Amino acid sequence: MFASMRRYRLERGSMAELAYRIDDDFAQQLAAQPGFVSYELIDCGFGEFMTMSIFVALEQAEASRELARRWADEHREDLEFPRLEAAHGEILVGRAAKGMLEETHVGSPRKSVAIRRYRLHAGSVGELMHRLDAAFADRFGAMEGFGAWHVFDCGGGEVLWISFVRDHAAAEESDDRAFQFITEELRDFRLERRVALRGDLIVSRARTELLEPARA
């Protein structure tokens, strides 16, 4: 499966209006596209938000970016949100719980989301993914409050790690577990954290394909 993550800053309009339009329109359009697996809209606070979409094949993920660009152009009169960064790549390690298949709408209880981007200064991305898959993925997936966890290769020796958990209490526990694992069991990769963001999941759609584990 292939993921696209985009980070934006809202410069015209309100987050509430943006979320409503995405929930009512764009998320439905995207979910109807061939190869669709999942989509999430994440409110990062301070006028910033992120989106993440997953498709079965690379060409389907690329087509979804064009759909997103056209939708943004159609709503530019009321909503303006320049893109700050983007990351695309194949999900090499991932797990998801059945609860992620439940649609999240504006006003639904919000899951907590953590986004981390790391650069390797030793070893290879392949070796890192095998270590994560063998020693951490199932352990993390068994945590109470777990929603989903994906790690994908961004290229250039960087990986993006995104996790969804039930609430902020579960988020603190997941952060502690991840920090302990990275410092104790991944220190030989000399990981440098380049981006660290937290947000709330406010809109989501998913298909059953999301439940298929991605294994390195």
C-alpha positions in Angstrom: 0.0 0.0 0.0 1.1 3.6 -0.7 0.6 6.6 1.5 0.5 10.3 0.8 0.9 12.7 3.8 0.4 16.5 3.3 0.7 19.3 5.8 -1.1 22.6 5.3 -1.6 26.0 6.9 -5.2 27.4 6.8 -4.9 31.1 5.7 -8.5 31.8 4.7 -11.6 30.4 6.2 -12.2 28.4 9.4 -11.1 24.9 10.4 -14.7 24.1 11.2 -15.9 25.0 7.6 -13.0 23.2 6.1 -13.7 20.0 8.1 -17.4 20.2 7.2 -16.7 20.5 3.5 -14.2 17.7 3.5 -16.5 15.4 5.5 -19.5 16.1 3.3 -17.8 16.2 0.0 -14.1 15.5 -0.6 -13.8 12.4 1.7 -16.7 10.9 -0.1 -15.2 11.6 -3.5 -11.8 10.1 -2.5 -13.4 7.0 -0.9 -15.0 6.3 -4.3 -11.7 6.2 -6.2 -10.2 2.9 -7.4 -7.8 1.3 -4.9 -8.9 3.5 -2.0 -7.9 2.2 1.5 -8.2 5.1 3.9 -8.2 8.9 4.4 -7.7 11.0 7.5 -8.0 14.7 8.2 -5.9 15.7 11.3 -6.2 19.0 13.1 -2.8 20.0 14.4 -3.9 23.2 16.0 -2.7 26.8 15.4 -4.3 26.8 11.9 -2.3 23.8 10.7 -3.7 20.5 9.5 -2.6 17.3 7.9 -4.1 14.8 5.6 -3.1 11.2 5.0 -4.5 8.9 2.2 -3.6 5.3 1.5 -4.2 3.5 -1.8 -3.4 -0.1 -2.9 -1.2 0.9 -5.8 1.3 3.8 -6.5 -0.6 5.1 -9.6 -3.8 5.2 -7.6 -2.1 7.2 -4.9 -0.8 9.6 -7.5 -4.2 10.1 -9.0 -5.6 11.0 -5.6 -3.2 13.9 -5.4 -4.6 15.4 -8.6 -8.1 15.0 -7.2 -7.0 16.8 -4.0 -5.4 19.6 -6.1 -8.6 20.1 -8.1 -10.8 20.2 -5.0 -8.6 22.8 -3.4 -8.8 25.0 -6.5 -12.6 24.7 -6.6 -12.8 26.0 -3.0 -10.1 28.6 -3.1 -12.5 31.5 -3.0 -13.5 30.6 0.6 -10.7 28.4 1.8 -7.0 28.9 1.2 -4.5 26.5 2.6 -1.0 26.4 1.1 0.9 23.2 1.5 3.9 23.3 3.9 5.3 19.9 3.2 4.5 16.5 1.7 5.7 12.9 2.0 4.9 10.0 -0.2 6.0 6.3 0.0 5.2 2.7 0.4 4.0 1.6 3.8 6.5 -1.1 4.8 5.3 -1.7 8.3 1.7 -1.2 9.5 -1.1 -2.5 11.8 -4.7 -1.3 12.2 -7.5 -2.2 14.6 -11.1 -2.8 13.5 -12.2 0.5 15.1 -10.4 2.4 12.3 -13.1 1.2 9.9 -15.7 3.3 11.7 -16.2 6.6 9.9 -15.2 9.7 11.8 -17.4 12.7 11.1 -17.2 16.3 12.3 -18.4 16.2 15.9 -17.4 12.6 16.5 -15.1 11.7 19.4 -11.6 12.5 18.3 -8.7 10.0 18.2 -5.2 11.3 19.0 -2.6 11.3 16.3 1.2 11.5 16.5 3.4 12.2 13.5 7.1 11.7 13.6 9.7 12.0 10.8 13.1 10.5 11.3 16.4 10.5 9.4 18.7 7.5 9.6 22.4 8.3 10.2 23.4 4.6 10.3 22.1 1.3 8.9 19.5 1.0 6.2 15.7 1.7 6.0 15.2 -2.0 5.1 17.0 -3.1 8.3 15.1 -0.6 10.4 11.7 -1.8 9.0 12.6 -5.4 9.7 13.5 -4.5 13.3 10.2 -2.5 13.8 8.1 -5.3 12.3 9.7 -8.1 14.3 10.1 -6.4 17.6 7.7 -3.6 18.0 4.6 -3.6 15.6 2.6 -6.4 17.3 3.6 -5.2 20.8 2.3 -1.7 19.9 -0.8 -3.1 18.2 -1.8 -4.9 21.4 -1.8 -1.7 23.5 -5.1 -0.7 24.9 -6.6 2.2 22.9 -4.6 1.3 19.8 -6.1 2.5 16.5 -3.5 2.2 13.7 0.2 2.6 13.1 2.0 3.1 9.8 5.7 3.6 8.9 6.7 4.4 5.4 9.8 5.2 3.5 10.0 8.9 2.4 13.2 8.4 0.5 16.6 10.1 1.2 17.1 8.0 4.3 14.0 9.3 6.0 10.9 7.5 7.4 7.6 8.8 8.5 5.9 7.2 11.6 2.2 8.0 12.2 0.0 6.5 14.9 -3.7 6.8 15.9 -4.8 6.0 19.4 -8.1 6.3 21.3 -7.4 9.4 23.4 -4.7 11.6 24.9 -4.1 9.2 27.8 -3.3 6.4 25.3 -1.2 8.9 23.3 1.0 9.5 26.3 1.5 5.7 26.8 2.2 5.2 23.1 4.8 8.0 23.2 6.5 6.4 26.2 6.6 3.0 24.5 8.0 4.4 21.2 10.6 6.5 23.0 11.8 3.6 25.0 12.0 1.3 22.0 13.9 3.9 19.9 16.4 4.7 22.6 17.0 1.2 23.8 16.6 -1.0 20.7 17.1 1.3 17.7 20.0 3.4 18.9 22.4 1.7 16.4 20.5 3.5 13.6 21.3 6.9 15.1 17.8 8.2 14.4 17.4 12.0 14.2 13.9 13.2 14.7 13.1 15.9 12.1 9.4 16.5 12.7 7.2 15.9 15.8 3.6 16.8 15.6 0.4 15.9 17.4 -3.2 16.3 16.3 -6.8 15.2 16.6 -8.5 13.0 14.0 -11.6 14.9 12.8 -12.6 13.1 9.6 -11.8 9.6 8.4 -12.9 6.9 5.9 -11.5 3.4 5.6 -11.9 0.1 3.8 -11.3 -3.4 5.2 -7.9 -3.5 3.3 -6.6 -1.3 6.0 -6.7 -4.2 8.4 -4.2 -6.2 6.4 -0.8 -6.0 8.2 2.1 -4.5 6.3 5.1 -6.6 7.0 8.7 -5.8 6.2 
